[in-house]
Amino acid sequence: MSNHLHPDARAAGAPDNAATDEGAELATDASRGPLRAFSKAYRKARDWHCSPGRAWIVALRFALTGDSGRFRSHGGWMVSRIYKPR
């Protein structure tokens, strides 16, 4: 069985499906748009029992920079941070 991703197989005329699926799994939320990153961070902060105002600030900071910084969560009992792994 031939590997359609191998460069020699592409030269032999194999279908080029890799061009459309190349970066599909590598896309992060921030690269898909700041609104999606904002909503993800807002939902996560609200799930961690932050107030709506604090969750909004945390989500805005995450959408702009990719890091929310440290903030109080879980009803004030923990300090959390939302960030994109690099």
ChimeraX attribute file (.defattr): number of C-alpha atoms within 10 A of each C-alpha:
attribute: neighborCount
match mode: 1-to-1
recipient: residues
	/A:1	3
	/A:2	8
	/A:3	10
	/A:4	17
	/A:5	14
	/A:6	10
	/A:7	10
	/A:8	12
	/A:9	14
	/A:10	13
	/A:11	11
	/A:12	9
	/A:13	9
	/A:14	15
	/A:15	12
	/A:16	13
	/A:17	10
	/A:18	10
	/A:19	9
	/A:20	8
	/A:21	10
	/A:22	9
	/A:23	9
	/A:24	8
	/A:25	7
	/A:26	9
	/A:27	9
	/A:28	13
	/A:29	18
	/A:30	18
	/A:31	10
	/A:32	10
	/A:33	11
	/A:34	18
	/A:35	15
	/A:36	15
	/A:37	21
	/A:38	24
	/A:39	17
	/A:40	17
	/A:41	28
	/A:42	24
	/A:43	16
	/A:44	16
	/A:45	27
	/A:46	17
	/A:47	12
	/A:48	17
	/A:49	16
	/A:50	21
	/A:51	13
	/A:52	13
	/A:53	11
	/A:54	17
	/A:55	24
	/A:56	19
	/A:57	17
	/A:58	24
	/A:59	26
	/A:60	21
	/A:61	18
	/A:62	25
	/A:63	24
	/A:64	14
	/A:65	13
	/A:66	20
	/A:67	18
	/A:68	22
	/A:69	14
	/A:70	13
	/A:71	17
	/A:72	17
	/A:73	20
	/A:74	14
	/A:75	11
	/A:76	11
	/A:77	8
	/A:78	11
	/A:79	12
	/A:80	14
	/A:81	15
	/A:82	19
	/A:83	14
	/A:84	12
	/A:85	7
	/A:86	3
